[in-house]
Amino acid sequence: MKVIIDGTVVPDDEAVISVHDWGVLRGFGVFEVIRSYEGNAFRIASHLDRLERSAAAMAIELPERGKLESWIVDCAEAGGSCQVRVVVTGGSRDSGASAPSRTIVLAEPTATVPDRLSVLSMKALWHPATDTGSFSGIKWTSYAPNMASTDKAQRAGFDDALLLTADSVVLEGPTFTVAWMSEGRLETPTLELGILASVTRDVLLESANRLDVEVKQGFFPLDRLLGADEVFGLSTVKEVTPIERVGEHEIPIGPFGKTFGEQFRSIVVAETSGTPATS
């Protein structure tokens, strides 16, 4: 798969950054993952907007936007149906260590996603929902607690985790957003909780508007999700994937997952002129 570092195409075995880079030492950096459908990157502008917000919050300087977009397009075209990862490191900010910020863009195989997900709910006391400062909703590379949550859930026999506040308000998954249908209405946690402003979540809300489905964003306890008619996991890789089990609680599989999935893919086709893969 193609790798570009600071605008230069490099072989995989030469794709390196300094050991002094805070991206390595402290997880200090920002990133995005963009889905490519048959060589066409989906919603580059939305991903770059979010990358700019994340970088600004962490005082990381980005390359010129046009260059970033061209590198993403190059990797998407080279990778075909794939995912394009963009990572901008913080460089070194330690005295006596010189390492510039690096911008890495690479095409990766799209991760395999089950047709239906099982998730294990757990309290996420590190989550930005506990923070009223300026770092909520930032897509930074400091994902260790999130990925440890996924790993813990998988060791327990689940596909992934579902993150909650200390008082069991639903947040999101480690790498995905959640939404559900309840009493004919689409519900999803509010961005005021500090969850990531998911691009796929935006597409789902657009789909609901197209289908004339009422939407409510808010602070929802876990019991609300457990009592839902259908639950979905939403992400660049997962698209719209039904969640069939939360812990030992079974969730019904209903018609809206299929309907929203079809709407999602129709939007992808319209914007990329490609044929998206099914989740």
C-alpha positions in Angstrom: 0.0 0.0 0.0 1.2 3.5 -0.7 2.9 5.6 2.0 3.5 9.4 1.7 5.6 11.2 4.4 5.7 15.0 4.1 4.7 14.7 0.4 7.3 12.1 -0.5 6.4 8.6 -1.5 8.5 6.1 0.5 8.7 2.3 0.6 7.1 0.6 3.6 10.5 -0.4 5.1 11.7 3.2 4.9 8.6 4.8 6.4 10.1 6.0 9.7 9.9 9.0 12.1 12.3 10.1 14.8 12.4 8.3 18.2 12.4 11.8 19.7 9.0 12.7 18.1 6.3 13.2 20.7 4.0 11.2 18.5 6.2 8.2 19.5 7.1 9.1 23.0 3.8 10.6 24.2 1.1 9.9 21.7 1.1 13.6 20.8 -0.4 14.0 17.4 -3.7 14.1 15.5 -5.2 11.8 12.9 -8.0 10.9 10.5 -9.1 7.8 8.7 -10.9 8.3 5.4 -12.8 5.7 3.5 -12.0 5.2 -0.2 -14.5 3.5 -2.4 -13.0 2.2 -5.6 -10.3 4.9 -5.4 -12.6 7.7 -4.5 -12.1 9.2 -1.0 -15.4 10.0 0.8 -15.9 13.4 2.3 -12.3 14.6 2.4 -13.5 18.1 3.3 -15.3 17.0 6.4 -12.3 15.0 7.6 -9.9 17.8 6.9 -12.1 20.2 8.7 -12.0 18.0 11.8 -8.2 17.5 11.4 -7.8 21.3 11.4 -9.9 21.6 14.6 -7.9 18.9 16.3 -4.5 20.3 15.3 -5.5 23.8 16.3 -6.4 22.6 19.8 -3.0 21.0 20.2 -1.0 23.8 18.5 0.2 21.4 15.8 0.9 23.1 12.4 -0.6 21.3 9.4 0.7 21.3 5.8 -1.2 23.5 3.4 -4.7 22.0 3.0 -4.5 21.6 -0.8 -1.3 19.5 -0.4 -2.9 17.3 2.2 -5.9 16.7 0.0 -3.7 15.8 -2.9 -1.8 13.2 -0.8 -5.1 11.7 0.3 -6.4 11.5 -3.2 -3.1 9.9 -4.4 -3.3 7.2 -1.7 -7.0 6.6 -2.3 -6.4 6.1 -6.0 -3.5 3.8 -5.3 -5.4 1.8 -2.7 -8.7 1.5 -4.5 -11.3 0.3 -2.0 -9.3 0.9 1.2 -9.0 3.3 4.1 -6.6 6.2 4.0 -4.9 7.1 7.3 -3.6 10.6 7.9 -1.3 11.2 11.0 0.3 14.5 11.9 2.8 14.1 14.7 3.8 16.8 17.2 7.5 16.5 16.6 9.8 17.0 19.5 9.1 19.8 22.0 11.9 18.8 24.4 15.0 21.0 24.7 18.1 19.3 23.2 16.1 17.0 20.9 15.4 18.0 17.3 12.6 16.3 15.5 10.1 18.1 13.2 6.5 17.3 13.0 5.8 14.7 10.3 2.7 14.3 8.1 2.0 10.6 7.2 -0.6 9.6 4.7 -1.0 5.9 3.9 -3.4 3.6 2.2 -4.4 0.6 4.3 -6.7 -2.4 3.7 -10.2 -1.8 5.0 -10.7 -3.5 8.3 -13.1 -6.5 8.3 -16.3 -5.7 10.2 -18.9 -8.3 11.3 -22.4 -8.1 9.9 -23.6 -7.6 13.5 -21.7 -6.4 16.6 -21.7 -7.4 20.2 -20.3 -4.8 22.7 -19.4 -4.8 26.4 -20.4 -1.6 28.2 -17.8 -0.1 30.6 -17.2 3.1 32.4 -14.7 5.5 30.6 -13.5 7.8 33.3 -10.7 9.1 31.0 -13.2 10.3 28.4 -13.5 14.0 27.5 -17.1 13.9 28.9 -15.3 14.3 32.2 -13.4 17.4 30.9 -14.9 20.9 30.5 -11.7 22.2 28.9 -10.7 22.6 25.3 -9.8 19.0 24.4 -13.2 17.4 24.0 -14.0 16.0 20.6 -10.3 16.0 19.5 -9.1 13.2 17.3 -5.7 12.7 18.8 -3.3 9.8 18.6 -3.5 9.2 22.4 -6.0 6.4 21.9 -4.4 3.9 24.4 -7.4 3.9 26.8 -9.9 3.4 23.9 -7.9 0.6 22.4 -7.4 -1.0 25.8 -11.2 -1.0 26.1 -11.6 -2.7 22.8 -8.9 -5.3 23.8 -10.6 -5.9 27.1 -14.0 -6.4 25.4 -12.5 -8.8 22.9 -10.8 -10.8 25.6 -14.3 -11.2 27.2 -15.7 -12.5 23.9 -17.2 -9.3 22.5 -16.5 -7.5 19.2 -15.9 -4.1 20.9 -16.7 -1.9 23.9 -19.4 0.7 24.6 -18.2 3.6 26.7 -20.2 5.2 29.5 -19.8 8.1 31.9 -19.4 7.4 35.6 -23.2 7.6 36.0 -23.9 5.3 33.0 -24.7 7.9 30.4 -24.0 6.5 26.9 -21.0 8.1 25.1 -19.6 6.2 22.1 -17.5 3.2 21.2 -13.7 3.4 21.3 -13.6 4.0 17.5 -17.3 4.5 16.6 -20.4 6.5 17.4 -23.7 4.9 18.5 -27.3 5.6 17.7 -30.6 3.7 18.1 -34.3 3.7 17.2 -36.8 4.1 20.0 -40.5 4.6 19.5 -40.0 5.6 15.9 -37.3 8.2 16.6 -33.6 8.1 16.0 -31.6 8.9 19.1 -27.9 9.5 19.6 -25.7 11.0 22.3 -25.1 14.8 22.0 -21.8 16.3 21.0 -22.0 18.2 24.2 -20.7 15.0 25.9 -17.4 15.5 24.2 -17.8 12.6 21.8 -16.2 12.8 18.4 -18.1 14.7 15.7 -18.3 11.6 13.6 -18.5 12.1 9.8 -20.6 8.9 9.6 -22.9 10.2 12.3 -23.5 13.3 10.1 -24.4 11.1 7.2 -26.8 9.1 9.4 -28.5 12.3 10.5 -28.8 13.4 6.8 -30.3 10.0 6.0 -32.9 10.4 8.8 -33.9 13.7 7.4 -34.3 12.2 3.9 -36.5 9.5 5.4 -38.5 12.0 7.5 -37.4 10.2 10.7 -37.4 12.4 13.9 -34.0 12.8 15.5 -33.2 13.5 19.2 -29.7 14.2 20.4 -29.2 14.2 24.2 -27.9 12.7 27.4 -29.2 9.1 27.5 -28.7 6.5 30.2 -27.6 3.0 29.3 -31.1 1.7 30.1 -32.5 3.8 27.2 -30.2 2.2 24.7 -30.9 -1.3 26.2 -34.6 -0.7 25.6 -34.2 0.5 22.0 -35.9 -1.2 19.0 -32.5 -1.2 17.1 -29.0 0.0 17.9 -26.3 0.9 15.4 -22.5 1.3 15.4 -21.3 4.1 13.1 -17.9 4.8 11.7 -15.8 5.3 8.6 -15.1 1.5 8.5 -18.3 0.2 10.1 -20.6 2.4 8.1 -24.0 1.5 9.7 -23.7 -1.8 11.5 -26.4 -3.2 13.7 -25.5 -4.0 17.4 -27.2 -7.2 18.4 -25.9 -7.5 22.0 -24.8 -5.3 24.8 -23.3 -7.4 27.5 -25.7 -10.2 28.0 -28.6 -8.1 26.8 -30.0 -9.0 23.3 -30.9 -6.1 21.0 -33.5 -6.7 18.3 -32.5 -6.5 14.6 -35.1 -4.4 12.8 -35.7 -2.8 9.4 -34.1 0.6 10.0 -30.5 -0.8 10.1 -31.0 -2.0 6.5 -32.8 1.2 5.5 -30.1 3.5 7.0 -27.4 1.4 5.5 -28.9 1.7 2.0 -29.3 5.5 2.4 -25.7 5.7 3.6 -24.5 3.9 0.5 -26.7 5.9 -1.8 -25.0 9.1 -0.5 -21.6 7.5 -1.0 -22.4 6.6 -4.6 -23.7 10.0 -5.3 -20.6 11.7 -3.9 -17.9 9.3 -5.2 -19.5 7.7 -8.3 -18.2 4.5 -6.9 -19.8 1.3 -5.7 -19.3 1.0 -1.9 -18.6 -2.2 -0.2 -21.2 -3.6 2.1 -20.6 -3.7 5.8 
